[in-house]
Amino acid sequence: MKLNIKRIIILFAVSFVFSLLSGCLPEDSTGEEEAVAGSTNREPISKEDDKGNKENEDVEDKMDLEKCFGLSAGNKKVEEIIINKTKLVILKGDITKLQVDAIVNAANERLQGGGGVDGAIGKAAGHEIYAECKAILDERKITALPTGEAVVTSAGKLEGVKHIIHTPGPRWTQIEDKELAAKLLKNSYVNSLKLAKEKNCETVAFPSISTGVFAYPLDQAADIAISNTVNMVKDGEYTPSMVIFILFGDKEVDTYTAAFAKIKNN
């Protein structure tokens, strides 16, 4: 009997202590409510702060474009059109001053350097790019790249550029069939853009291919360059952020600007 009374007393004491402790402990939901209350008590972003953030973004975008276009190095923006969110831009200046994913080199068939744009790119990037070109030709067991085809190498010593795409355009005076010449020039642009897409390039820059010592008529070359680029973008075959046509002389700039106007009017 005495043992039963002791057990009852012990059980009663344990129950009493447990009830006291339970009353002191906070419920889990209290913490959740406080967390929710804390999140809802944050001050909303003011119009002034939002405006300031947008202004900062605009400044950063402008600085990025200045680097991309090489404006601080003397390049000048001339014209811009937008096709399916892709910017097509005309610049006047030096292609080696751009900071883009890929620049296109108006090469000769042997891919070993030359004059004009080819020479300027080789001087800025270094002879290592020609060693890479030779390795590509050796692998294909050819000594010259067929007109209109394109290959890609590193950018060598060029800062701010990831790839150089090399393409030999047609030599106007050496091709009697002018329709064939136009097709080959089209191939230079299309094949270069396809390589840029393969390399996931968002920005790519072209010189005016074949209009230097290769003597392709400038007005025809500008129409081919721009129309085929626009067609690839419109068809969704390649939709980079930006395609740049960078030109050296006033005559080239005026001719490409006129070609842009045709696109706008259509």
DRENDO-1510 file (C-alpha; in Angstrom, 1 decimal, always signed):
<recs>
REC; n; res; u; v; w
REC; 1; MET; +0.0; +0.0; +0.0 .
REC; 2; LYS; +2.8; +2.3; +0.9 .
REC; 3; LEU; +4.5; +1.6; -2.4 .
REC; 4; ASN; +1.4; +2.5; -4.4 .
REC; 5; ILE; +1.1; +5.8; -2.5 .
REC; 6; LYS; +4.7; +6.6; -3.3 .
REC; 7; ARG; +4.2; +5.8; -7.0 .
REC; 8; ILE; +1.1; +8.1; -7.1 .
REC; 9; ILE; +3.0; +10.9; -5.5 .
REC; 10; ILE; +6.0; +10.6; -7.9 .
REC; 11; LEU; +3.7; +10.4; -11.0 .
REC; 12; PHE; +1.8; +13.5; -9.7 .
REC; 13; ALA; +5.0; +15.4; -9.2 .
REC; 14; VAL; +6.4; +14.5; -12.6 .
REC; 15; SER; +3.1; +15.5; -14.3 .
REC; 16; PHE; +3.1; +18.8; -12.4 .
REC; 17; VAL; +6.7; +19.7; -13.4 .
REC; 18; PHE; +6.1; +18.8; -17.1 .
REC; 19; SER; +3.0; +21.0; -17.2 .
REC; 20; LEU; +5.0; +23.9; -15.8 .
REC; 21; LEU; +7.7; +23.4; -18.4 .
REC; 22; SER; +5.3; +23.1; -21.3 .
REC; 23; GLY; +3.6; +26.4; -20.3 .
REC; 24; CYS; +7.0; +28.2; -20.5 .
REC; 25; LEU; +8.0; +26.9; -24.0 .
REC; 26; PRO; +7.0; +29.1; -27.0 .
REC; 27; GLU; +4.9; +27.6; -29.8 .
REC; 28; ASP; +6.7; +27.0; -33.1 .
REC; 29; SER; +4.2; +29.1; -35.0 .
REC; 30; THR; +5.3; +32.2; -33.0 .
REC; 31; GLY; +8.7; +32.3; -34.8 .
REC; 32; GLU; +7.0; +31.8; -38.1 .
REC; 33; GLU; +4.6; +34.7; -37.5 .
REC; 34; GLU; +7.5; +36.9; -36.5 .
REC; 35; ALA; +9.4; +36.0; -39.6 .
REC; 36; VAL; +6.4; +36.7; -41.8 .
REC; 37; ALA; +5.8; +40.0; -39.9 .
REC; 38; GLY; +9.4; +40.9; -40.5 .
REC; 39; SER; +9.2; +40.3; -44.2 .
REC; 40; THR; +6.0; +42.3; -44.6 .
REC; 41; ASN; +7.4; +45.2; -42.6 .
REC; 42; ARG; +10.1; +46.0; -45.2 .
REC; 43; GLU; +9.9; +49.5; -46.6 .
REC; 44; PRO; +8.8; +49.5; -50.3 .
REC; 45; ILE; +11.3; +50.8; -52.9 .
REC; 46; SER; +10.6; +54.5; -53.5 .
REC; 47; LYS; +10.2; +55.9; -57.0 .
REC; 48; GLU; +13.4; +57.9; -56.4 .
REC; 49; ASP; +15.4; +54.8; -55.5 .
REC; 50; ASP; +14.0; +52.9; -58.5 .
REC; 51; LYS; +14.8; +55.8; -60.8 .
REC; 52; GLY; +18.4; +55.9; -59.4 .
REC; 53; ASN; +18.8; +52.1; -60.1 .
REC; 54; LYS; +17.7; +52.6; -63.7 .
REC; 55; GLU; +20.0; +55.5; -64.2 .
REC; 56; ASN; +22.9; +53.4; -62.9 .
REC; 57; GLU; +22.0; +50.6; -65.3 .
REC; 58; ASP; +21.8; +53.1; -68.2 .
REC; 59; VAL; +25.3; +54.4; -67.3 .
REC; 60; GLU; +26.7; +50.9; -67.1 .
REC; 61; ASP; +25.1; +49.9; -70.4 .
REC; 62; LYS; +26.6; +53.1; -72.0 .
REC; 63; MET; +30.0; +52.3; -70.7 .
REC; 64; ASP; +29.8; +48.7; -72.0 .
REC; 65; LEU; +28.8; +50.0; -75.5 .
REC; 66; GLU; +31.7; +52.5; -75.4 .
REC; 67; LYS; +34.1; +49.6; -74.8 .
REC; 68; CYS; +32.4; +47.4; -77.3 .
REC; 69; PHE; +32.5; +50.0; -80.0 .
REC; 70; GLY; +36.0; +51.3; -79.2 .
REC; 71; LEU; +34.7; +54.9; -79.0 .
REC; 72; SER; +37.5; +55.9; -76.7 .
REC; 73; ALA; +40.0; +54.7; -79.3 .
REC; 74; GLY; +38.4; +57.0; -82.0 .
REC; 75; ASN; +35.7; +54.8; -83.5 .
REC; 76; LYS; +32.4; +56.5; -84.2 .
REC; 77; LYS; +28.9; +55.1; -84.3 .
REC; 78; VAL; +27.0; +56.1; -87.5 .
REC; 79; GLU; +23.7; +54.2; -87.7 .
REC; 80; GLU; +21.7; +51.5; -86.0 .
REC; 81; ILE; +18.7; +49.4; -86.9 .
REC; 82; ILE; +17.0; +46.6; -84.8 .
REC; 83; ILE; +15.7; +43.4; -86.4 .
REC; 84; ASN; +14.0; +40.9; -84.0 .
REC; 85; LYS; +15.9; +42.4; -81.0 .
REC; 86; THR; +19.2; +42.1; -82.8 .
REC; 87; LYS; +21.0; +45.4; -83.3 .
REC; 88; LEU; +22.7; +46.0; -86.6 .
REC; 89; VAL; +25.2; +48.8; -86.2 .
REC; 90; ILE; +27.4; +50.8; -88.6 .
REC; 91; LEU; +30.7; +52.1; -87.1 .
REC; 92; LYS; +33.5; +54.1; -88.7 .
REC; 93; GLY; +36.9; +53.2; -87.4 .
REC; 94; ASP; +39.3; +50.4; -86.6 .
REC; 95; ILE; +38.1; +46.8; -86.2 .
REC; 96; THR; +41.0; +45.9; -83.9 .
REC; 97; LYS; +39.7; +48.5; -81.3 .
REC; 98; LEU; +36.4; +46.7; -80.8 .
REC; 99; GLN; +35.7; +44.5; -77.8 .
REC; 100; VAL; +33.3; +41.8; -79.1 .
REC; 101; ASP; +33.0; +38.1; -79.1 .
REC; 102; ALA; +34.2; +37.7; -82.7 .
REC; 103; ILE; +35.6; +39.8; -85.5 .
REC; 104; VAL; +35.7; +38.7; -89.1 .
REC; 105; ASN; +38.9; +38.9; -91.1 .
REC; 106; ALA; +38.7; +39.6; -94.8 .
REC; 107; ALA; +41.5; +37.1; -95.5 .
REC; 108; ASN; +43.2; +35.7; -98.5 .
REC; 109; GLU; +42.9; +32.1; -99.5 .
REC; 110; ARG; +46.2; +31.0; -97.9 .
REC; 111; LEU; +45.2; +32.6; -94.6 .
REC; 112; GLN; +48.7; +33.9; -94.0 .
REC; 113; GLY; +48.2; +37.6; -93.8 .
REC; 114; GLY; +48.1; +40.4; -96.3 .
REC; 115; GLY; +47.3; +44.0; -96.6 .
REC; 116; GLY; +44.3; +46.2; -95.6 .
REC; 117; VAL; +42.1; +44.8; -92.8 .
REC; 118; ASP; +43.9; +41.4; -93.0 .
REC; 119; GLY; +47.2; +43.1; -92.3 .
REC; 120; ALA; +45.8; +45.3; -89.5 .
REC; 121; ILE; +44.3; +42.3; -87.7 .
REC; 122; GLY; +47.4; +40.2; -88.1 .
REC; 123; LYS; +49.5; +43.0; -86.6 .
REC; 124; ALA; +47.2; +43.5; -83.6 .
REC; 125; ALA; +46.6; +39.8; -82.9 .
REC; 126; GLY; +50.1; +38.5; -83.6 .
REC; 127; HIS; +51.4; +35.8; -86.0 .
REC; 128; GLU; +50.1; +33.0; -83.8 .
REC; 129; ILE; +46.7; +33.3; -85.5 .
REC; 130; TYR; +48.4; +32.5; -88.8 .
REC; 131; ALA; +50.0; +29.5; -87.2 .
REC; 132; GLU; +46.5; +28.3; -86.1 .
REC; 133; CYS; +45.2; +28.9; -89.7 .
REC; 134; LYS; +48.0; +26.8; -91.1 .
REC; 135; ALA; +47.2; +24.0; -88.7 .
REC; 136; ILE; +43.6; +24.1; -89.9 .
REC; 137; LEU; +44.7; +23.9; -93.5 .
REC; 138; ASP; +47.2; +21.1; -92.8 .
REC; 139; GLU; +44.5; +19.1; -91.0 .
REC; 140; ARG; +42.3; +19.4; -94.1 .
REC; 141; LYS; +45.3; +18.6; -96.3 .
REC; 142; ILE; +44.8; +21.8; -98.4 .
REC; 143; THR; +47.0; +24.8; -99.0 .
REC; 144; ALA; +44.3; +27.3; -99.5 .
REC; 145; LEU; +40.8; +27.9; -98.1 .
REC; 146; PRO; +38.1; +27.9; -100.9 .
REC; 147; THR; +36.5; +31.3; -101.5 .
REC; 148; GLY; +33.4; +31.9; -99.4 .
REC; 149; GLU; +34.3; +29.3; -96.7 .
REC; 150; ALA; +35.3; +30.3; -93.2 .
REC; 151; VAL; +37.4; +29.1; -90.3 .
REC; 152; VAL; +37.8; +30.3; -86.7 .
REC; 153; THR; +40.9; +30.8; -84.5 .
REC; 154; SER; +41.7; +32.4; -81.2 .
REC; 155; ALA; +42.0; +36.2; -81.1 .
REC; 156; GLY; +45.7; +36.0; -80.3 .
REC; 157; LYS; +46.9; +39.2; -78.5 .
REC; 158; LEU; +43.7; +41.1; -79.2 .
REC; 159; GLU; +42.2; +42.2; -75.9 .
REC; 160; GLY; +38.4; +42.0; -75.5 .
REC; 161; VAL; +37.9; +39.6; -78.4 .
REC; 162; LYS; +37.4; +35.9; -78.1 .
REC; 163; HIS; +37.6; +34.7; -81.7 .
REC; 164; ILE; +38.7; +35.7; -85.2 .
REC; 165; ILE; +36.8; +34.2; -88.1 .
REC; 166; HIS; +38.7; +34.2; -91.3 .
REC; 167; THR; +37.0; +34.1; -94.7 .
REC; 168; PRO; +38.4; +34.8; -98.2 .
REC; 169; GLY; +35.9; +36.7; -100.3 .
REC; 170; PRO; +35.7; +36.6; -104.1 .
REC; 171; ARG; +38.2; +38.5; -106.3 .
REC; 172; TRP; +35.9; +40.5; -108.6 .
REC; 173; THR; +38.2; +40.8; -111.6 .
REC; 174; GLN; +39.0; +37.1; -111.6 .
REC; 175; ILE; +35.4; +35.8; -111.8 .
REC; 176; GLU; +33.6; +36.2; -115.1 .
REC; 177; ASP; +30.3; +34.9; -113.7 .
REC; 178; LYS; +29.1; +37.8; -111.6 .
REC; 179; GLU; +26.2; +35.8; -110.2 .
REC; 180; LEU; +28.7; +33.3; -108.9 .
REC; 181; ALA; +30.8; +36.1; -107.4 .
REC; 182; ALA; +27.7; +37.3; -105.6 .
REC; 183; LYS; +27.0; +33.8; -104.3 .
REC; 184; LEU; +30.5; +33.4; -103.0 .
REC; 185; LEU; +30.4; +36.8; -101.2 .
REC; 186; LYS; +27.1; +35.8; -99.6 .
REC; 187; ASN; +28.8; +32.5; -98.5 .
REC; 188; SER; +31.5; +34.5; -96.8 .
REC; 189; TYR; +29.0; +36.3; -94.6 .
REC; 190; VAL; +26.6; +33.4; -94.0 .
REC; 191; ASN; +29.4; +30.9; -93.2 .
REC; 192; SER; +31.0; +33.5; -90.9 .
REC; 193; LEU; +27.7; +34.0; -89.0 .
REC; 194; LYS; +27.2; +30.2; -88.7 .
REC; 195; LEU; +30.6; +29.9; -87.1 .
REC; 196; ALA; +29.8; +32.8; -84.8 .
REC; 197; LYS; +26.7; +30.9; -83.8 .
REC; 198; GLU; +28.6; +27.7; -83.2 .
REC; 199; LYS; +30.9; +29.6; -80.8 .
REC; 200; ASN; +27.9; +31.2; -79.0 .
REC; 201; CYS; +28.9; +34.7; -80.0 .
REC; 202; GLU; +26.5; +37.4; -78.9 .
REC; 203; THR; +28.5; +40.2; -80.7 .
REC; 204; VAL; +30.2; +39.9; -84.0 .
REC; 205; ALA; +31.9; +42.5; -86.3 .
REC; 206; PHE; +32.5; +42.5; -90.0 .
REC; 207; PRO; +34.7; +44.7; -92.2 .
REC; 208; SER; +33.6; +45.2; -95.8 .
REC; 209; ILE; +34.7; +41.9; -97.3 .
REC; 210; SER; +36.3; +41.9; -100.8 .
REC; 211; THR; +35.9; +45.7; -101.5 .
REC; 212; GLY; +39.5; +46.5; -101.0 .
REC; 213; VAL; +42.2; +45.0; -103.3 .
REC; 214; PHE; +39.7; +42.3; -104.3 .
REC; 215; ALA; +37.8; +45.1; -106.1 .
REC; 216; TYR; +34.2; +44.0; -105.5 .
REC; 217; PRO; +31.8; +46.9; -106.3 .
REC; 218; LEU; +31.1; +48.6; -103.0 .
REC; 219; ASP; +27.4; +49.2; -103.4 .
REC; 220; GLN; +26.7; +45.6; -104.4 .
REC; 221; ALA; +28.9; +44.2; -101.6 .
REC; 222; ALA; +27.1; +46.4; -99.0 .
REC; 223; ASP; +23.7; +45.1; -100.2 .
REC; 224; ILE; +24.9; +41.5; -100.0 .
REC; 225; ALA; +26.4; +41.9; -96.5 .
REC; 226; ILE; +23.4; +43.5; -94.9 .
REC; 227; SER; +20.6; +41.7; -96.7 .
REC; 228; ASN; +21.9; +38.3; -95.9 .
REC; 229; THR; +22.6; +39.2; -92.3 .
REC; 230; VAL; +19.1; +40.5; -92.0 .
REC; 231; ASN; +17.6; +37.4; -93.5 .
REC; 232; MET; +19.4; +35.1; -91.1 .
REC; 233; VAL; +18.2; +37.2; -88.2 .
REC; 234; LYS; +14.6; +37.4; -89.5 .
REC; 235; ASP; +14.5; +33.7; -90.1 .
REC; 236; GLY; +15.7; +33.0; -86.5 .
REC; 237; GLU; +18.7; +31.1; -87.8 .
REC; 238; TYR; +21.0; +33.3; -85.8 .
REC; 239; THR; +19.9; +36.1; -83.5 .
REC; 240; PRO; +22.9; +37.5; -81.6 .
REC; 241; SER; +22.6; +40.7; -79.5 .
REC; 242; MET; +24.6; +42.7; -82.1 .
REC; 243; VAL; +26.2; +42.6; -85.5 .
REC; 244; ILE; +28.6; +45.4; -86.3 .
REC; 245; PHE; +29.7; +46.6; -89.8 .
REC; 246; ILE; +32.9; +48.6; -89.1 .
REC; 247; LEU; +34.2; +50.6; -92.1 .
REC; 248; PHE; +37.3; +52.7; -92.6 .
REC; 249; GLY; +36.4; +55.4; -95.2 .
REC; 250; ASP; +33.6; +57.9; -95.7 .
REC; 251; LYS; +32.6; +56.3; -99.0 .
REC; 252; GLU; +32.2; +52.9; -97.3 .
REC; 253; VAL; +30.2; +54.5; -94.5 .
REC; 254; ASP; +27.9; +56.3; -96.9 .
REC; 255; THR; +27.3; +53.2; -99.0 .
REC; 256; TYR; +26.5; +51.0; -96.1 .
REC; 257; THR; +24.2; +53.7; -94.6 .
REC; 258; ALA; +22.3; +53.7; -97.9 .
REC; 259; ALA; +22.0; +49.9; -97.7 .
REC; 260; PHE; +20.6; +50.3; -94.2 .
REC; 261; ALA; +18.0; +52.8; -95.5 .
REC; 262; LYS; +16.7; +50.2; -97.9 .
REC; 263; ILE; +16.1; +47.8; -95.0 .
REC; 264; LYS; +14.3; +50.5; -93.1 .
REC; 265; ASN; +12.1; +51.3; -96.0 .
REC; 266; ASN; +11.1; +47.7; -96.5 .
</recs>
